[in-house]
């Protein structure tokens, strides 16, 4: 599948399961090559109270 956010895009193999809620995408860390979830996040978009970066970007997922 192709995953796009305002910051980037990556291609990754997907598995649909009932262990992850609908409308939620779970990408484990440690993927190599172009499948890096951090390419999709915006580390400059931070919580105003904690200053913690947002690791939950809105994404568009399409089948390829």
FIROSE-416183 format. One record per residue: residue in three letters; x, y, z of N, C-alpha, C in turn. Coordinates in pm, whole numbers, plus 50000, padded with zeros to 5 digits. Atoms other than C-alpha are relative to their C-alpha. Example, Ala and Ser with C-alpha at 12.3 -4.5 7.8 and 13.67 -1.06 7.14 Angstrom:
residues 2
ALA/50089/49881/50000/51230/49550/50780/50090/50120/50000
SER/49918/49881/49994/51367/49894/50714/49923/50109/50073
This chain:
residues 64
UNK/50083/49884/50000/50000/50000/50000/50088/50123/50000
UNK/49931/49872/50001/50099/50360/49960/49942/50084/50114
UNK/50043/49917/49888/50083/50582/50270/50055/50140/49977
UNK/49959/49862/50022/50091/50960/50226/49954/50089/50115
UNK/50038/49893/49907/50092/51248/50473/50046/50131/49935
UNK/49956/49872/50056/50159/51618/50418/50151/50009/49996
UNK/49854/49993/49994/50525/51552/50496/50070/49901/49907
UNK/49929/50098/50080/50602/51243/50292/49913/49885/49957
UNK/50069/50114/50058/50512/50914/50133/50088/49877/50017
UNK/49925/50125/49997/50611/50551/50173/49914/49886/49949
UNK/50068/50121/50047/50523/50214/50026/50036/49888/50096
UNK/49979/50106/49902/50477/49919/50257/49897/49889/49977
UNK/50094/50111/50008/50317/49574/50259/49906/50009/50119
UNK/50101/49986/49895/49994/49571/50460/49935/49867/50033
UNK/50081/50112/49956/49800/49318/50661/49882/50059/50077
UNK/50119/49952/49932/49443/49396/50763/49961/49898/50105
UNK/50030/50087/49888/49350/49255/51102/49900/50067/50093
UNK/50093/49943/49902/49090/49299/51374/50072/50043/50127
UNK/49922/49957/49884/49372/49369/51624/50025/50150/50001
UNK/49983/49855/50012/49396/49728/51499/49864/50059/49965
UNK/50132/49944/50025/49082/49946/51512/49986/50058/49859
UNK/50022/49936/50131/48923/50077/51190/50050/50144/50003
UNK/49946/49864/50015/49072/50405/51066/50130/50022/50076
UNK/49871/49990/49932/49398/50329/51249/50103/49923/49919
UNK/49889/50063/50071/49729/50247/51084/50113/49982/50099
UNK/49890/50027/49909/50002/50082/51289/50121/49958/49917
UNK/49877/50031/50071/50354/50086/51146/50109/49978/50105
UNK/49896/50025/49901/50616/49917/51366/50132/50065/49959
UNK/49870/49941/50030/50961/50072/51394/50096/49893/49952
UNK/49896/50093/50040/51271/49916/51249/49995/49958/49854
UNK/50005/50033/50141/51170/49899/50882/50114/50069/49928
UNK/49890/49942/50074/51451/49962/50638/49956/50057/49867
UNK/50029/49946/50133/51474/50119/50296/49913/50123/50005
UNK/50088/49884/50007/51201/50365/50204/49881/49989/50095
UNK/50116/50022/49913/50951/50222/50457/50031/50050/50142
UNK/49970/49939/49871/51033/50462/50740/49884/50089/50041
UNK/50118/49926/49957/50729/50586/50930/50034/50143/50039
UNK/49962/49864/49963/50923/50892/51049/49996/50096/49882
UNK/50013/49914/50118/50909/51020/50690/49863/50064/49994
UNK/50137/49951/50004/50537/51076/50749/49968/50098/50111
UNK/50030/49915/49884/50556/51262/51080/50061/50138/49985
UNK/49951/49862/50002/50613/51630/51137/50057/50032/50136
UNK/49939/49977/49869/50864/51677/51418/50000/50147/50041
UNK/50011/49858/49965/50814/52055/51405/49861/50034/50055
UNK/50134/49982/49947/50443/52018/51493/49997/49941/50141
UNK/49987/50048/49863/50462/51998/51872/49882/50040/50087
UNK/50104/49970/49904/50216/51986/52157/50035/50129/50073
UNK/49968/49871/49939/50190/52338/52305/50035/49990/50149
UNK/49972/50013/49856/50209/52211/52666/50129/49921/50025
UNK/49886/50087/49972/50461/51926/52659/50116/50017/49902
UNK/49901/49983/50108/50651/52023/52340/50039/49866/49937
UNK/49974/50132/50058/50634/51654/52242/49955/50000/49855
UNK/50040/50000/50141/50629/51602/51863/49882/49908/49972
UNK/50116/50079/50040/50320/51462/51692/50046/49879/49920
UNK/49965/50123/50072/50374/51101/51592/49876/49933/49944
UNK/50124/50055/50051/50017/51054/51474/49947/50089/49887
UNK/50046/49914/50110/49986/51225/51136/49875/49944/49932
UNK/50110/50043/50084/49675/51214/50925/50059/49947/49871
UNK/49943/50064/50118/49746/50981/50634/49891/49958/49903
UNK/50084/50059/50104/49591/50872/50308/50064/49867/49962
UNK/49952/50135/50032/49623/50500/50240/49932/49955/49873
UNK/50054/50050/50126/49582/50362/49889/50066/49867/49964
UNK/49949/50130/50046/49621/50014/49746/50077/50021/49871
UNK/49922/49993/50125/49893/49975/49482/50023/49862/49945
